[in-house]
Amino acid sequence: MEIWINPACSKCRTALGLLDAEGAEYTVRKYLEDVPTADEIRDVLDRLGLEPWDITRTQEQIAKDLVLKDRTEWPRDDSGREKWIAALAEHPKLIQRPIITADDGTAVIARTDDAVRDALTRG
């Protein structure tokens, strides 16, 4: 399994601590340094069963600068999906964290202990 983290994020540090406590084998991806491509973001979205706007941190300053809440400019449907993915790839700070991709092909946004435990059951 792989976990996408921002080391400055307390939720990420908590998730890593729980993975370590459970003896999980995982790799860490510091996604602000090792920025995911648009294809990798599409893959994670498919694994999560979510859309790009569902994993976007809309309270970040860059989100405000881009005016992501403007649904005319940033439609939340198929017509805007690729624009959202491109924004996440260009501005990885917008990506919700941490994200754990499990060996079974699924993924979870691991912001709670229960979500981390769920990822652990998926391998």
Residue pairs with C-beta under 8 A, 6 or more apart in sequence:
1 24
1 25
1 26
1 27
1 100
1 101
1 102
1 103
1 119
1 122
1 123
2 26
2 27
2 28
2 29
2 100
2 101
3 12
3 15
3 16
3 19
3 26
3 27
3 28
3 29
3 98
3 99
3 100
3 101
3 110
4 29
4 31
4 36
4 44
4 95
4 97
4 98
4 99
4 100
4 101
5 12
5 15
5 16
5 28
5 29
5 30
5 31
5 97
5 98
6 12
6 30
6 31
6 32
6 93
6 97
6 98
7 13
7 30
9 97
9 98
11 97
11 98
11 110
11 111
12 97
12 98
14 113
15 98
15 100
15 110
15 111
15 116
16 28
16 98
18 113
18 116
18 117
19 26
19 116
19 120
22 117
22 120
24 120
26 100
29 36
31 92
31 95
31 97
32 92
32 93
35 89
35 92
36 44
36 88
36 89
36 92
36 95
37 89
38 82
38 85
38 86
38 88
38 89
41 52
41 85
41 88
41 89
41 95
42 85
44 55
44 99
44 101
44 107
45 51
45 52
45 55
45 85
47 101
47 102
47 105
47 106
47 107
48 54
48 55
48 99
48 106
48 107
48 108
48 109
51 76
51 81
51 84
52 81
52 84
52 85
52 87
52 88
53 68
53 74
53 76
53 80
53 84
55 88
55 95
55 96
55 99
55 109
56 63
56 68
56 84
56 87
56 88
56 94
56 95
56 96
57 63
57 93
57 94
57 95
57 96
58 68
58 69
60 93
60 94
62 91
62 93
62 94
63 69
63 94
66 74
66 87
66 91
67 73
67 74
68 74
68 87
68 94
74 80
74 83
74 84
76 84
87 94
88 94
88 95
96 109
96 111
97 109
97 111
98 109
98 110
98 111
99 107
99 108
99 109
99 110
100 107
100 108
100 110
100 115
100 116
100 119
101 107
102 108
102 119
102 122
102 123
103 122
103 123
104 122
104 123
106 122
107 119
108 115
108 116
108 118
108 119
108 122
109 115
110 116
110 119
